[in-house]
């Protein structure tokens, strides 16, 4: 229970009508979750306007209505709070309701197109291995210490986020690491959250179905850094052409990291093989289990973050060297019977796919064939579909275009849009097989001993979403099933 004045203490209010002495039992942004004594915050979404459900929220017991537009008729015994931006207010109210949890834990956010999950997960595993009770908020899973809570969004809504941070504090967590998506920044899901630090990994074309253009996408990421307090650190990838843009207006302390340029935190690849990466990491020799240049950046970002959080350098180097990658990120399988190699990766953008394929190209033997199975998600950025197909053809000997998560779209139509990116000279190397399981099976059947089969796009996901239904589907399990085919 929280008093009205307490939960609205940091929220700019335009108008307040009704009893100001009420006690609030809970918060809801979805009217279906409202209970007696709750506050209902009406927000305008991309599909639904919460203002349309104010009446239903009151029927279910809402005592406080926070909205941008007051209803024509105000119900007696209901308190109404008019605000300019209800999404922003939701974050501020949620933070106050849960006693400002982000102020009582060292919270670091990771944003960028690629590398968010790996970086956040490695940080969680690093700090856990060093004996700290740590929280994780990521695409794959949320963790409080060793307890796992399934994740439904890359970044939870403001109520769930503050509740999760509060649970982390109650369980004794000292640190928390979270992915911060562009959607979450734009939708103000992190409003009112106090970050100890922020990491920028990279930015390439993605989510243009939502942001409409690349400039809006860049601006959404940049706003995360614009809003950081002076007490925070901003760690940015200087090798990315927009690394400086991200932090140009931040009040936080800026620390660049790079492989190819002079920076506060620097690394150099000495050797990159299937056994892992050997790096000159900040002047010391380091060997880690992860593979590829993109993971050299992830290692460097994790190391730099640990240093900025005042960890012991030797302890960090030692613990970091033994860590495994996040699930579905360059997941490596070797079939001893057939000699075939399988790799599962979440790469679902042209840049991510190129990074994985160029890494494979650098590591493969002279006569190794690369077979790539790839699709594109439905109801998402359509502009990248032909680019993904072209990228797969550029670095692969055989390509099988297949279904990803078609959602409400026809999987065949998505594949047809991908096929438009295939050059005439590449058409003989491409097959289109809508059934994803059959596509993986075919790739394994076409491969010879020593060949590499990349299954890209879904990574850690354990489902395939079609017309609103999530059917069980695990790329890694299916690839493992067929990898020993002769």
N, C-alpha and C positions, 0 to 999 in steps of 0.2 A: 504493500500500500504506500502510495506517495501522494502528498498534498499537491493540489493544482499549482500553487505558486512555486513549489519546488521543481516540478517537471517543466514549467514554462519559464524558468529563471533566465535562461540564455536565448530564448526564442523571441525575435522581434514580432510584436503583436500589433495588428492594425485596429482590431475591434475585439472586445470581450463582452459577451452577453450571458447573464445567468449567475448562478451561485459560484463565488470564487473560493469557497471553503470546502469544496468536495475532495474526497479521497479517491485516487485512481488505483484500481487493482491490476490492470494490465493494459497492453497496447495492441492494436491491430490495424493493419493497413488493408487487410482482406476482410470484408464484412462478414464472411462465413466463419471467421475465427473469433468474432466478437462474443464476449461473455458479459454477465451482469457486472456493472461497475467499471467497464473498460473505457479507454479513450479510442475513438476511431479517427484515424488520420486519412482524409480523402485526398488522394493524389491522382493526377492526370497521367495515365500511362499511354503507351503507343497504341494499344488495342482497346483499353477500357478506361473510362473516367470514373474514379471512385466517388465523385460527387453524386452519381446516379444511385448509389447504394446507401446514402445517408439514412434514408427512411428505414431500410432493412436493418442497418446497424443499431438504430434506436430501438426497433422492435426486439432485437436480441439482447438489449440491456446496456447499450453504450450510454455513458453518462456525460462524456465530453466529445464534442465534434470539433476537429481541427480541419479547416477548409480554406480554400482561396475565394470561393463564392458562397455567401450565406444563402440558405434556402429561403424561398419567398415567405414561408411561414415558420416561425420559431416555436418549437414545442416547449410547453411549460416543464419546469424541473430539469431541463437539459441545458448544459453550458456549451456555448458556441465560442470558438476562438478563430477569428479570421486572420489569415497570414498572407504574405505576398507570395511565398513559395512553399507549398506544403511538403515537397520532397526534401528541401533543405531543413524545414522545421521537424520533419519526421526524425532525421538524424540527430538533431539537437535534443529533441524530446526523449528519444530512446537512450541517448547518452546520459541525460539527467536522471531518467527513471532507474537506470541500473548503476547509479552512483559513479558515473564517469570512469568506467573500467579501464579505458585506454591510458588514463593518467597513472595507473597503478601497475602497469606492466610495460616492459620494453618491447614495443611493437615496431616491426620493420615491414614495410610494404614493398612488393616487387611488381613492377609494371613493364610492359613491352609486348611486342607481338609474339616473340618466341623466347623460350628459356625461363618463363615465370615459374612453371611447375617444378622444373629441375632445380632451379636456384632456391626456391622456398623450401623444397623437400630436403635438399642437401643441408641447408641451414638448420632445419629442424633436427635432422639426424646428427649433424655435427655437435650441436649444443646438448642434445640428449646423450650422446656418447661421452661428452665431457662432464656429465653428472648433473646437468641442470634440468629441472622439470620445465618442459617446453611445449608450447602450443603451435599448431599448424592449421592454416585455413587455405585450402587449395582446391583445384579442379578435381583431383582424384579423391581426396578425403580430408576431413577435419580431424585433428587429433588433440586431445588434452592429456598430456603425458603419454602413457601407452594406450589409453582408451581411444577407440576409433569411432567417429561419427560420420555417416555417409554425407557426401556433399551433393547438393542439387544445382548449385550455381558456382561459378569461379569465385565470385565475391557474394556473400549472403546479403539479404536485405538488411536495412539499418537495425531493425528490432532483433533479428536473429544474430546479427554480428555482435551487438552490444551484450546480448544474453550469453553468447558463446564466450566472449572476452571475460565476462563476469564469472562464468563457470571456471575458466582457466585460473583466474585469481583465487577463487574459493578453493581450488584444488592445489594451490601452491606454485603455479607457474611463474617463473621469473621473466621469461622471454616468449614472444610469439612472432611467427613469420607468416605472412599472408600474401597471396596473389591479389593484385588490384587490377581488375579489368577496366577497359575503356567504358563499357556499359555502366559499370558501378560508379565510375567517376562522373560520367555525364548525368546519371540518374540520382546523384548525390547520396548514394548508399553509404558513403564514408563521411558524410557531413558530421561534424562534432567529434570525430575520432582524432586523437592526438598520436601522431607517429613519432617514434624516436628516430627513425631513418627511412629513406626511400631509395630504391635501386631502379635504374633504367637499364634494360637489357639491349633492346634494339627496336626499330619500328620499320615495318614493311606493309604492303597493301593487305588489309584484312577488314572484315566487318563493314565494308562499304554499303552493304544492304541496310545497315542501321545508321551509320554516320553520313551516308550520301556521297561524301567526297573525302579524299585523303587529308585535306587540310583540317577538316572537322575532327578526323581521327587523331591527327597530331595534336590538335588543341585539347582534346579530351585527356590525352596522356599528360600533356604539359600542365594542365590545371592541377593535377595531383601535386606537382612540385611547386606550383605557384602558391598553394595553400599551406605548405609546410611552415611550421614555426621556426623562429631563430635558433631554438635549442636543438633542432633536428639536423641530421646530415643528409646530403643528397649525393648519392654515388651514381655517376653516369658513365656510360660507355663512350669514350672519346673516339673510338674507331667507327662508330655509327655517325653518319653525316649529320644527324639531328641530335647528337649527344649534347652539344652545347646549347641548342635551341631549348631543350627540355628544362634547363636550369637557369636560363638567362634572367628570369624574374623572381627566382626563389629567394626567400629570406634565410634559407637554411645554409649551413656550411657545405661548400661544394668540394667533392673529391672525384677527379676523373680516374678511370682505369682503362687500360689499353694493352693490346698485343703489338700494335704496329706504330704507335706514336709515344712520345714522352708523356708520362702521366704520374700521378701520385702513387698509383699502384700499377705495377708493370709485370708482364709475364712474356716468356718466349718459348715456343714449342721446340724442344730438342728432338723428340721422337714421337711419332704418332703411329700406333700399330694396334692390332686386335688384342694385344696384351694390355693396352691402356695408353695413357699419355705420360711422357716424361717432359717436365717443364723446368725452366728457370723461373721460379716464382718469387718475385720480389727479392732477387739476388741469391736465392737458395735452391738447391736441386730438389725437385719434388716428383714423385711418381704416383699417379692415380689410376683407378680402374676404368674410368670413363674414357670414351673414344671420340676423337674428332675435334677440329678447331672450335666448333661451337661450344663444346664442353670445356675447352680451355678458358673461354670467356666465363662460363658458369663457375668454374673453379676459382678464377680470379675474383669474381664478384663476391663469392662466398668468403674467400680468404679476407678480402678488403673489409667486408662487413664485420667479420669477427674482430679484426684489428680495431675498427672504429668503435666496437663495443668493449674494447679494452681487454680482450682475451690474450692469453699467453701464446706467443708466436710458435714456439716449438710444439706445444700441446695441440694447437690448431693444425699444424702441418702433419703431425703424426696421425691424428684422428681423421682428417680429411682424406688421407691416402687410402684408407681402408673402406670408404663408403661406396655403396652401390648407387646406381642411377635410380631415378623415379620410375615406377612401373610404366611400361609402354613408351619409354624414351630410349631409342636405340637398344631395345631388348634383343639380346643376342642368343640364338639357339644353334647348336651344332648337332647334327644327326650322325652318330658314329657309324651306323650301318651303311648309310648311303653316301656319307661324306658331304652332304649338302648343308649349306649354311642358311639360316633364316634370321631375318631382322624385322621386328615389329616396332613401328614408330608412329607417334601421334601427328606427324607432319601433315597439316591440312591447309597450309598456305604455300604459294609458289616458293617463297624464300626458304621456308623450313624444309620443303621437299628437296630443293637444290642443295641445301647444307648437308642433308643426310646422304644424298646421292653422290655429291663430290667427295664426301668422307669415304664412302664405299669405294669410289674410283681410286682414291689415294691408297687404300689398304689392300685392294684385290690383287691377286696374282695375274701374271701376263695373259693366261688363257681363260681366266674366269669370266663366265657370262653373268650378267646382272638381269634378273627378271623382276619387274616391278608391278605390283597389284595396287591400283589406286582408284579412288572415286572422289566425288565431291558431295557435300551435304546439301540437302534440299532446304528451301526457304532461307538461304544464306547468300552471300555475295556471289552473284552469277558471273561477274567479270573475270574471276580467277579460274573459271572452269577450263577454257581452252588453254590458258597459260599452264595450268597444272599438267595437262596432257602433253603439251609441248616439252615441258621440263622433264617429264618422265622419259619421253622419247630421246631427248638429248643425251641422257646419261645411262640409258638402259639398252640391252640387246633385244629384250622382248618386253612388251608392255601389255598388261591386261586391264582394261578399263571396266569398272564394276560399280555396284551400288555401295554407298556409304550409309548415311542416315537420310533416306529420301524425304522423311517427314511427310508433308502434304503433297509433295511433287511426285510426278511419275519418274521412277528411276531410269527408265529408258530415255526419257526426254533430257534428263541431266547428262547421261552418257553422250547423247547426240550433241549437246552443247560442248562437251569436252572434245569430241571428235573434230570439231571445227578448228581446233588448234594444232592438229596433226599435219605436218608438211607432207607433200606428195611422196617425197623420198623415204618417209618413215612409215608409210601405211602398211607395208608388208610385215612390219615387226609388231603390229598392234592387233589384239583381239578384244572384242567387247563381249563380256559375259555378265549379265545382270545379276545372277545369283552369286553373292559374295563367297559363299562356301565353295561353290563349284569353281569360281575364279582362282581361289587359293589352291584348290586341289589340282587344277590344270597347270598352274605355275610350277607346282612341285613335280608334276609328271613330266613337264618339259625340261626341267633342270637336270644337269648331270653332276657327278661328283665334283666337289670344289666350287660349284656355282653358288651364287648368292641370290636369295629370294627376299625382296623387300615388300612387306605388306604395310602400306602407309594409310594414314588418315584417321584411324580410330584409337590406336594405342591402348590405353588402359581401359577403355570402355568395355563393358560386359553386356552390351545390348546393341540392337539395331532398331532405330525408331522409324516406324512406318504408320502414317495416318493416326498419329497420337498414341500409338501402342508401342511399348518397348519390348521387343522380343529378345530372349537370351542369345547373345552372340559374343564370342571371345576370340579375337584374331589370333592371339598367342596359342590358345588351346587347339584351335583348328589347324594352324600352321604346324604345330608339333605333331598332330595326328597324321598329317600327310607327308611330313618331311622325309620320312624313310622310304617313300615310294621309289621303286627302281624304274 
